[in-house]
């Protein structure tokens, strides 16, 4: 039975365009550029620059679909609401469940990544305790209200971007053109595989849409914020990858644990502080991702609780309009994954679940009426096709893990609705 959303609890519209862009950048510029670029370099060599362009175009198609949907349905929950309104309640639930499962499972991994970068500066400390303190502080920041969380995120993202821009500027003098040959050692297949990997470095722009009820003038602000976020991310990624390839080459990028650190070591001969600056950027990047994850998951919990797809208490907000139970549960799950270990099955399924999530968004955008759309339908159609192709190219065990995760969620939904009915 479809549950209509309750309207007794309301969020506040306090985020402006700069806040929304900051949240999008905080969600995107994280582990992707520090780790995934090395994997892509091993697959495609210097031709990963072409892979990055294709991945950026795929992300743009998905992002433009989300932008149109957010303008039509400026609600908390993002694709959960779009699927519910334009496709079917089960499609909406699937999007919301997949988002929660993948982001919450990744939260502990991100927090531990932050801890591991921290111990580069302070050896001997337990990364788990650093991750725990960071997670607790970010939960407190979320509970302080969306405006304060947005300001903190803006500060974190500013530090990350400035550090990465310093890396780019410092590295231009160390670029060796011979590092770009051979350009495509693995041919087209390598470029195609690297495209699939690099696409996931762009995921995060939809975080803006999940905060749809907290953005001022959402019909204008959210689409603009998504587009600006994607443009900045693409330009920044392209510059970083170009410098990393030019300084150490694709082989060295693929060999190291973090290609940016490998490049920074070479550039650091002339800029001794660079390695420490990149270390700070890695920490703030992880902080930004974790902050935006808690922001996003708590709002999806809120939206799903409002419709009865999660316990109704998730739809309650605090005196300062924060979905308090969503924030607390999100933080608790992150802490559990820090100390009890990674949810391997859920993490493995993340690639599949996020493609399903974006696939539902594209399909929902195709269902928009002509007068509700400000872009051609083929953009959403192309985005949907690319999501299907990338999902089909994943390893079988990842697809199976994703399907099992979805089935578990649907069973939980049936149980919840029977309780409420």
N, C-alpha and C positions, 0 to 999 in steps of 0.2 A: 504494500500500500504506500502510495507516495505521500510524504510528509511535507506540508507547506511550512515555509520558514516562519519562525516566531519573530516578532518585532519588538519584544520588550527590552532587549538589550541592544544598545547602539554604540558604535565606534565613533570617534571624532575625526573630522577632516582637518588635519593639521600639517600635512606634508605638502611642500611646494615642489616645483619642477626640479630644483637642485637636490632636494632630499630624495626624490624618486630616482633620479639618475644615480645618485650616490648609492642607494640601496641596490640598484641593478648592477653597478660596477663592483660593489662589495661582494655580491653573489657570484659574479663571473671571474674576476681576477683573483684566482686562488691556486689550488693545487694543479689546475690545468696547465698553466704556463710554466710552472716549476718542475713538473714531472712529465706530463703527456707529450710535450714537445720533443723530449728525448726519444720516446717510443716511436713517434711519427718520423723522426729523423732516421731511425734504424730501418723503417719500412720504405721510405721514399727517397732518402738522401736529400740533397738541396731542393729537389722537386717538391718537397713538402711545402714550399711557398705556394705552389699551384694548389696543393691539397688544402692549404689554409684558405685560399681564395674561394674554393668550392664549398668548403665547410662554412665559411662566412656567408655565402649566398644561401645555403640551406638554412642557416640560422636566421637570416633575414626574412625568408619566406615564412618561417614559423613565427618570428617576432611580429611581422606585419599582420598575420592572422590574429595573434593575441592582441595587437593594438586595436584592430577593428572590433573585436569581441569586448574588450575592456571599455571602449567608447559606448557600446550598446548596453553592456551590463556592468556598470561600475560597482561591483559588489566584492566583499571579502570572499576569498576562496578560489578566485581565478578560474581555471579550466574545470574545476568541480562544478561551479555554477553554470558555465557555458554548456557543458555536456548535459546537465540536468535540464536546462531551459530549451535547448535546441535539438537534442538527440533523444535521450531517454534517461530516466533516473539511474539506471544501471551504468550507463556510460559516464554520467557525472560521478557516481560513487567510485567507479573504477579509476577515474582520473585522480580523485581525492585520495583514495587508498594508496595508489601507486606512488603519489607524491609523498605522502607521509612516511610510507615504508622506506623508500629509497633515501630520502633526506635525513630521517632520524637515524637510520643505520649508518649513514655517512658521517653524521655529526661527531660520533666518537672517534672515527678515523681522522677527521679534520683536527679535532682537539689534540689527539696524540701527535699529529704532524706538527702542530704548533709547539707542543712540549719538546719534541725532538729538535726543532730549530732553536728553541730556547737554551737547551743544554750545550749548544755550540758555544754560547757565551759563558755559561756557568756549568762546566763539566762536573759530574758527580751527582747532580740533582736527578730525581726520578721524574721522567717525562709525564708519568700519570698524575703526579701531584700538581705539576704545572698545568696540565690539561684540566684537572678538576677545578683549580682556582680560577682559571680563565672562563670555564663554563659557568661557574657560580656567579662570577662578576657580570657576565653577559646576561644571565637570567635576571639579576638585579637591575641591570640597565633596561631590559625589556619591561620589567614591572614598573619602572619609573615613568613610563608613558611613551607613546610613539614619537612625540616631538623630541624628547631627550635622547631616545634611542637613535633617531634620525641624525641628531647633531653629533653623537658619538661616532656613528657610522661615517659621517662626512669627514671627521678628523682622521679616522683610521684609513679610509680610502685615499685621502690626500697624501698621507705619509707613504702609502704603497706606491701611488702613481709618481710622486716626486723621486722616490728611490729608483724606480724602474726607468724613468726618463734619464736620470743621472747615468744609469748603466748604459743606455743607448748612446748618449752623448760621449761618454768616456770610451765606448767601444768602437766608435767610427774610425778612430786613428789606427786601430789594430786589425782592420779587415784585410784579409788576404784573398784576392780574386781566385787564386788556385783552389781554394776550399769549396768553390762552387762547381768543380768538375771532378768526375763526371756528374752531370746535372741530375739525371734520372737513372741510376744504376739498376733499379728494379722494374723499370718501365711503367706502363699504365697500371698494372696490378698493384704495384707499390704505392702509386699515387692514390688509387682508389681505397686501399686499406688505410692509408694515413688519413684520408679524408674522414672516414668513419671515426677514427680516434680523435681527430682534432675537433670534430663537431661537438664533442662533449666538453671541450674547453670553453664553449660559448654558452652552455646551459646556465641559466641563472637570471636572464632578462625577464622571464615570466614571474619572478618574485615580485616585480612591480605590480603586476596584475592581481596577485593574491592580496595586496593591500588596497584594493579598489575602493573600499569604504573609508579610507583614511587619507585620501589624496584630494586636494582642493581642485575644483574644476576638472574632474576626472576625465570627461569626454575629450578635453584638449590635452591635459597634462600627461595622462598615461601613454597615449600613442606617441607623443613627442619624446617622453622619457625613454621609452623602449627603443625608438629609432636612434636617439643620441647615444644611449648606452651601447648599442651594437656598433655604431660607427667608431666610437672611442676605443672599444675593445678590439675591433678589427685592426685599426691603425696601430694601436699599442702592440698587439701580438705580432703584427707583421714586422714592425721595427725591431722588436726583441729577437724574433726568430732570425731575421736577416743578420743582425749583429752577432748572434751566437754562432750561426753557420759560418759567417765570415771570419770569426776569430779562432774557433777550434775545429770547425768542420763537422759534418754529419756523423762520422764514425765516432768521434770523441763525444758528441752529444748523446749518442745512443748508449755509449759505454758507461757514462757516469750516472750516479744516483740522481743528480739534478743538473741538467745542461746549463742552466743559468749560472750556477756556482762554478761549473767547470770553465765557462767563459770568463767569469769574474776573476778567477785565479790568473788567467792569462793577461787580462786587461789590468789587473791589480799591480803589475810590475811598474806601471806608470802612475797608478792611482791606488796607493796603499790602503786607503779607507774603504775602497769599493766592496771588498768581501764582507765587511761588517755592515755596510749599508744594505747590501742585498740580504744579509741575514735578518736585519730589521724588517725589510720589505716582506720576507717570507713569513715572519711572525704576524705582521699587521694584515697581510693577505689572508692568512688562516683565521685571524680574529674577525675580519670582515665577512668571510664566508659563514662562519659559525653564528655570528650575530644575525645575519640575514636568514639563515636557516631557521633559527628559533622564531624570528619574526614571521616567516612564511608558514611554518608548520602550525604555529599557534593560531593563525588566522584561518587556516584550512580546518583545524579542529573546531574553531568557532562556527564556521559556515556549516560543517557537517553536523555539529551538535544542534544547530538551529533547525535543520531539516529532519533530525532524528536518525541520521546515519551514524552518529556517535552519541554517547550518553548526553542527555540534555544539559547537564551542568557545564559542558564545554561552551555553551552559548551565553553564559553569564560573564559580565564584565565588572571590573573593579570601579571604584569611585572616579578614577582617572581614565576610564574607558579602555582598559587593557583586558583582553581575554585571559584572565589570570590562570584559569585551570589549563588552558592550552599551553601557556608559557611554562608552568610548573611541570606538567607532564613531559613536554618536550625536553626540558632541562634534565628531568629525572632519567629519561631514556638515554640521553647523551652520557650522563654519568655512569649508568649501568654498562654501556658499551665500552667506556674507558676502562672500567675495572674488571668486568666479566669477560671481556674479549669481544672481538669483532663478530657481528652477526653475518657469518660467511655467506650463507645461502642468500640472504637479503642483499648483501653487498654485491654478490655475483649477478643477481637479477637486476641491479640498478640500471645497467645499460639498456636492457629491454624495457623496463618499466618507464623510464624517462621518454623513450621513443613512443610508447603507447600514449603517454600523457600528451606529448606534442601532437601525435596523430589525432587524438580526440579533439584537440584545439583546432587543428586544420579542418577536420570534418565538420565541426560546429560552425566554423567560419564560412564553409561552403553553404550552410543552411541559412545564412543571413539573407534577408530580403534585399532586393536591389537597392532600395532607398536607404537601407541601413549600412550599406557597404561603401567605402570610399576608395577601394582599390579593386582591380579586376579579380574575378574568381580564380583565374588560372594560377595566381600566386599561391592561394591556399591549396589548390589542386597539386601544384608542384611540391609544396611543402609536405603534403600528405604522402605523395608518391615517394619522396626521398626518405621519409620516416619508415615507410614499409620496406623499401629496399635496404636501408641500413639495419632494420630489425631482422630481416631475412638473412643478412650476411653474418649475424652473430653466431657464436658457437652454440651447438645444440643444447649443451648443458645450461647455458645462460637463458635460452628461450624456455626450457622446461622449468627452471627455477622461477622465472617470471610468471609463467602460467600457474604454477603451484601457489605462488604468493597471491595472485589474483583470486584463485579459488578459495583460499583461506579467508580473504577479505569478504568475499560474497557470502560465505557461510556465516561469518560474524554479523554481517548486515541482516541476514535472515533471522538470526537469533535476536538481535536488537529490536527489529520491527515486530517480532512476535511478542516480545516483552511489552512493548509500548501499545500494541494493538489489544 
